[in-house]
């Protein structure tokens, strides 16, 4: 595999990327860890090993494959190569441009998780096929969010909406789309209590692939994770072993010998306080201001806590309120930056700020904020369409250049073949002539309009002479005679004749063999003479044969010895022809 200059587009000025644990972080300038196989529009993802020793095995395994900055990865659609390092992680990289400078790519997500939506689709499709389920998949982009944030899975009855990040808020009331949340997507306590449980999804790295794991999160209990094969699609929707246990515990009443109803058990106030503190910390870590506000309201409504727990809640609430005030200022600055990027028509910055706006400020927007976000989403969509059209135009132009170069080469080949046929004439093998004429016809077809009228006429003549395309009934000569094997020129002249002549092609003198290749200068010789050395001998023989054919016979003239007239036999004792009569006939033919 080849190597090339590393692409550093959109990172030199500090492009931000999303991290599931830390939120928005500064992107790595070097690393492109995922690609697709086979073409720009492929849906077959691939993850590059990080270590050099693993990359060697990876290259051998994919020796005949090509890697691409896939369109479904938000990439530019161009081919990638691999970069091997021993002092830092290995990664994919773009080939340099035609001018030798690094290729500038607008791809935003480049890390290990940037192809998770493709892994989700491929593994979910295989899982459903194993259960005789048919499904349609779509990488939805509501409000112009980047491709890969949401994966819609539509089944015959119902469906799933997978939220791999928090760019799109889950909708719990939408029919036919049961939410499955990535680990960075927050969920409120009321949702957990009201729905009994929610589904989670994560992807773990295994070699050069990512493996889907499904989790079940319920109120006041840890998330339990399962392999996809352990899950089922039921009438309720997606189900895991933990879901079955939760449903059974909620649906079965305990047996009691008294008919007196017992009060519903409420979790201890201290436990609920600790859950709220964890949710508050998680929401702040992913900069989800809306969720932080919800948790603060839940803390305000919490009763029954005292002592150290109450002090922890008070400190957390005070710190969170200060954080919210700072976030309000950050929010205003973020929308101002987005508006400035729109005014400057800087598509890269617009895309960057729009992603942050959708991730951290998607709730409680003012009218002005809604207008700015909508204009930015429309602008990004417009630029993506323009970029796609530009790529298509460049591909069409490249194809046209390739076709034009092919036509030029074909036209040169037509000229060479016509010259070869003209030089050979009818003296060579008919079988070889047919082969050359067929090649001439193919070259003329590829050359198209570059074949002029004179060349077209010559091609027609040679096609007729080679009897190509003529029905067998109209053939002037029997087909076997035309295709019968004939000796080559050097086989028609014995060595003792042509070795006495100089070769006009390789300048070999009399008594020496012809050079094997007169242009290499290696000194190698061939046992087969060049055409130019043999053809004069054959031409002399043909001329002599023609003279003999036209010369009169011995009985066409009168005999000088016995005086017999033309047409009568000589009056010799042996009954044969007199020698003087034969010599006179020979002299008359010369």
N, C-alpha and C positions, 0 to 999 in steps of 0.2 A: 504494500500500500504506500501511496505517496504521502508526503507531508507538505504543509504550506504555512504561510504566515497566520498567526492567530488573529481572529476577528475581535476588535475591541470597540465595536460600535455601541453607542449609548451607555458607555461605562466611564469614559474619561471625565465626565462632569458629575459623576456620582449618582448614576441611575439607581433607584430604589427597587428592590424586589421583595416578594412576600415570603416570609418564613413562618411555618406553622406554629412554632413555639415563641418567636420574638416579634411577630408582626412585620412591619416594613423595615428592611435592613438594607445597607449599601451592598450592591451586587458585586460578585467576583468578576474582575476584569477578564479573566482567562477562560473560565469554565463554561463550556457547553456540554452538558453531560448526557443529553438525550437526542435521539434522531429517529427517523423512520427509514425503513428498508425499501428499496426498489424504485421510488419516485417521489416527487414533491407532494402528490395527493394521496400517498399511501397512508393506511391506518394501522400499519404494523410497527409498533414502537420498539425501541432498543435503547438500553442504557450502557454506557461505556464503563469498563472497569477503571477504578481509580489508581491501581497499582501497576507499575511497568511490567512485572512478571506475569500478571493476569492479562495485560493488553497483548502480549506476544501470542498467547494461546487464542485470544479473541480474534486477532488478525488472521491467524491460520484457519480458524473456524469459518470466518466470513471472507475468505480470500476472493471469492467470485461475487460478492455482494457489493452494492453501492449504498452509501448513507446520504440522507438528504435533510436539509433544514425545512421540515414539513410545514405545509400551509396550516394543517390542523394543530400545529404547535405554536402558531402565531409567527412562523418564520418566513423567510424570503423565498423559499422554494428552490434554492440552489443546492448543489451537491457539496457535501462535507467530506473532510478527510479526518484522520486521527493523529493526535499529537502525543508522543511518548516522552515522558520525563522521569528522571530518577530522583530529582530533588523536590518535586511537587506533584500534585495529582495530574493524571492524564485526562485528556478531554478531546472533544470534537473541535474542528476549526474549519472556517471557510477557506476555499482556495483564493489566492489574491486575484484582483481584477486584471483586465487586459493591460492596464498601464503599470502593473507591478505593485500598486498600492493595496493595502488591506481592504477587503470588501466590507461595506457598511451595511449592517443588518439591523432591522428594527425589532427583532425578536425580544420580547420582554422577559419571559420565563425561560431560564436556562438550566436550572438545577436538576437534581435527581427526580424531583416530583413534577417536573414540567410536562411529562407525558402521562400522568396518572389517569387522565380521562380516557386515553386510548386503551390503557390496561384495563380500566373498569369496563369498557365496552366489550373488549375481546373475551375477558373472563366471564362476564355476565352472560354474553351470548352463548358461550360453551356450556355454562351452568344451566341455562334455560333449555338448550337443545337436549341435554341429558335428561330433562324432565318433560320432553315433548311439548315444550312451550315455544310459541313463535312471538317475537318481539321486534319492535321498531326502535331504533336508537337515534337520538338527535343531540348535537352539542349546542344547546340553546344559548342565545346571547341577548337576554332581555336588557333593555336600557343600554345597549352597546358595551356590555361587560366583555372582557377578553374571552376568547374561545377556551374552553376547558374548565371554566368555573362551575358549570352546570351540565349534567348529563341526564336527559330525559329518556326513560325506558317505558315504552307503551306496550301493554299486554292486551290480550283480548278482553279481559275483565280487569280494569284498573291499570295501575302502573306505578312507577317510582320516579322521584326526582332526586338525584344525587347532588348535594351541595358540597363540592370539594373545598371551597373557601367561603368567606362571608361576603363576597361581592353581591350576592342576591339574597335577600331576606327570605327565609322559609315561609311558606304559606300553609298553615295547618288546616284551613277550611276548604282548600281547593279539591274538588272531587277528581278522583282518578290519578292523583299524583301524591303518593305517600312520601314525605320527606325522609331522606337518609343524609345525615349531617357529617361533614368532616370534623376532625378533632378540634379544629380552630373555630368552629361555628358555635356561638353560645346559645343556650336554651334556658328559659326562665323556670323558676321553681313551679309556678302555676301551671306551666305546660306539662312538666313532668308529673305533677299530681293529677291534673285533669286527664291526661292521656294514658296514665299508668306507666308508660315507658316511651322512649324514642330510640330510633336506630342511629348508630354511628358507623362510620367507615374509615378505615385507614389502609395504607399500602406499605408493606414491608419489603425491603430490598432482599432479593435472593439471586445472587450471581449477577447476570446482566438483565434481569427482569424484576418486576414488582408483583407482589402477591397480595390479593385483596383479602381483608379481614373485616367481618361484620361484628359490631358491638351492640349490646343492649344496655342502655342507661335508664335507671329508674331512680325515683326520689329516695335519698338516704341509703343508697346501696352502690357499691362500686360498679363500674362498667365491666361487663363480661364480654370477652372477645371469642369469636368462632371462625373457623374456616368457612368458605363459601359453600362447600359441599355439605356442611352441617345444617344449612339453612333450607327453608322451603317456602314456596308461595302458597298461601292458604286463602280462604275466603276473607279473612281479616286483612290479608296483605302479606308482607314479608314477615317471616316467623323464624325465631332462633330457639334453641333449647331453653334459654332464659325466659323468653317470651311465654313459652308454654307453661313454665313454672309460675310466672307472675299471673297469667290468666287463671290457672287452676286455683291459686291461693286467693284470688279475688272473687272467683265464682262459687267456691265451696264454703258453705257456712259450717262453723264448728258445731258438733253435736253436744247438747246440754240437756240435763234432766229437768231444768226449770224453764218455764216459759217467759221469765222476766228478761226483757231486752237489756243488753249491756251497752254502755256508752262506747262510741267509737274511740279507739285508742289513738291519741295524738302523739307524734314524736316529741321527745323531750325538748324543752326550749333551748337547752344548751347545745343539743345536736343540731337543731335548726339554725342556731346562730353560727356554728362552725361551717355549715353548708353555705350559708349566705356569705360568710367571710371568704370562703374559697371561690365562690362565684364572682365576688367583687374583685378579687385579685386576678382571676382569669379574664374578666372583662376589661380591666385596665391594661393587662398585658397585650391584648389584641387591639387596644384603643377603640373599644366599642362603647362610645359615650352613651348611646341609647340604653344599652344593657346596664351600664353603671347606674343610670338614673332609675331604672326599674328596681335594681337590687337595693338602692337606697330607700325607695318607697317600701319595699318588703321589710327592711330593717326597722323603719319607723313604725310599722304595724306589728312588729314582733313584741310579744309580752312574755313575762315570766322569767326574764333573765336578771341577774343581779351579780354583784361582786366583780370578780376579775373579768368574766365574760362581758359584762355590761361595759366595763372600761375599755376592753378591746374593741367592742362595737363603736363606742363613742370616738375612739381614736381613728378607727378606719373610716367612719363617716366624715369626720373633720378633714382627713387627708383626701378623701375622694371628692368632697365638695371643692376643695382648693384645686384639685386636678381638673374637675369639670370646668371651672372658671378659665383655667389655662387652655383647656381644649376648645372652649368657645372662641378664644382668640386665635388658636391654631386653625379652627374651622374657617373663620373669616379670612385669615391669610391664605388658606388653601384655595378658597373660591376666588380670591383676588388673583392669585397666581394662575389659576385656570383661565380666568378672564383675560389676563395679560397674554398668556400663551395663545389664546384664540385671536386676540388682536394682532399678534405677531405672525400668525399662521404657521406656528411651529408645531407640526403634527406630533413630533416625538414627545415634546413637553406636554401637549394636550393629552395624549394617550396616558402619559405617566400620572398627571394630576387627576385625570378622570378616574383612573383605577383607584387612587387613594380616596377620592371623594365618594365613590360607590362603596368602598370598603369601610370607611370611618364616618361618613356623614350622609347616610342614606335615609335617615329618619328626621321628621319634623323640619323639613326644608321650607324656607320662605319662598314667596313667589319668584323673587329674583334668583334665588339659588336653583329653583326648578328650571327656570329659563336658561341659566348658564349651563347646567348639566345637560339639558336637552340639546342645546346648540352644539355643545362639545361632542355629545354622542353622535349627532348627525354628521358633524365634521369628520370625526374619526371613521365613520362608516363610508363617507364619501371618499376619503383618502385611501382607505383600504380597497375600494372598488377601482379607483384610479391606478393604484399600484398594481392590482391584478391585471387591469387592462394593459398597463405598461409592460408587464412581464409577458403577456400574450403577444403584444406587438413585437417585442424583442425576439421572442421565440419564432414568430412568423418571419421576421427579417432574417434571422439566422438560417432558417430553413430555406428561404429564397436564395440566400448567398450560397448555401451548400448545393442547391439544385443548379444554380448558374455555373458553379465551378464544375459540377459533374457534366453539365452540357458542354462546357468548353473542352474538358478532357475527352468527351465522346467525339466532339467535332475533330479534334486532333487525331483521334484514332481512326475516324472515317478517312481522313486525308492519307494517313499512313497505309491503311488497308488498300485503298484505291491504287496507290503507287505500287504496292507489292503485287497486286493482281495484274497491273499493267506491265510490270517487269516480267512476271512469270508467263503471261499470255496463256496459250493453250498447251504449252510444252510440259507442264507439270502433271501431277496426278489429278484426275478429276475428283477423286475423293477429297484431296487436300483443297482443291479449288472450292468445292462445296462448303467445306468447313470455314474457309476464309470469307465466303460470301455470306454465310449465316452470321458470322461474327460482325461483318459489315452492316448487315440489316439491323442487328441489335444495337450497334453503336449509333446508327442513323436514327433509330427510335429514341435513344437517350439524348441525342444532340438536338432533336426537334427543329426549331426554326433556324438553327445555325448551319444547317445543310442547305447550300444554295441550289439553284435550279440545275446548273451544270452537273453538280455532284449527284443530284437526284436522278438525272438521266443516265449517268454512268452506273449508278446502283441498279436501275431498271435493266440496263443492258446485261450487266453481270448476273443478275438474277435469272434472266432469260437463258443465258449461256450455261449457267449451272443447273438449269431445269428445276429450280426450286419453286414449289407452288403449282407446277403444271400437273394435271391429272395424268395417270399412267397411260390412258388411251391416246393422249395427244403427244406423247414423248416421241421425238424425232428418231432417237436411237434406243435400243433396248436398254433397260435400266442396268442389267448386269454388266454390259459393256462399259457403261459410264462409271460404275463403281468398282470395276475390276482392278485388283492391285497391279500397279506398274512399277518397274524398277526406278529407284531414285537416280538423279543425274550421275552421281559419282559411281553408281553401280553399272551404268551404261558405258563407262569409259575405263579401260584397264589402267592400272597404276603406271605401267610402262609408257603410256602415252602422255598422261597429264603431268607426270613427274619431270618431263623434259621441258616444261614451260614455266615461265615466271608467273607468280600470282599477282594480279593487279590490285588485289584487296589488302593483303597483309605484306606484300612486297617480298614474299619468299622466293628465293632464286631457284633456278632449275636444279633438281637433285635433292631439294629439301622439302619436308612436309610443311603444310600450312600451319600458321600459329593458331592455337586453340582459341585465343581471344586477343585480337590485335590491339585492344585498347588498354589492357591491364599491364602489359610490359613484363609479364612473369617469365616469358620464354617457353611456356608449355606449348607443345605441338599436338596436332590432331592427325589421325590416320585418314580422316575424311577431308577431301579438298574443298575449298570454297567454291561457291557457284560460279564466280567470275573466272576461275581457272579452268573449269570443265566446260562451260557453255560454248566457248569458241570452237572446241573440238566437235561438239555435237552440232553446232551450226554448219561447220564444214561438211560433216557427214550428211546432214539433211540436204545441203546444196548439191552434193555429189549424187545422192539418191534421186533428187529431182531431175538432174541432168540425164541420169541413166533412164529415168522413166520416159523422158521426152525423146531420147536418142532412138534412131531407127534400128530395127533388128537386121541380122545378117541376110535374111531372105527378102528384106525390103529394097535391096539394091542388086544390080547385076553383078555376076561373078567375073572378075578380071582374068581368071585362069581358064575357065571352060566356056565363058561367054553366055552362060545361061541367064535369061532375063529375070527381073524381080518376080518372086513368087514361085519359081521352080527350083527344085533341088539340084545340087551340083552333080556333074557326071564324073564322080571319083570312084576308084576301084572299091573303096570301103563303104561307099554310100553316104559318107558324111559331107560336111561343108568344107570348102577349101579355106586354108588359113588366110590367104590374101583377101578373101571376101569378108572374113570376120574382122581383120584389121582395118579394112576400109570402112566398115560400119562403125567401129569404135572411134576412128578418126572423125567421122561425120558427127558423132554425138558430143565431141569435146568442144 
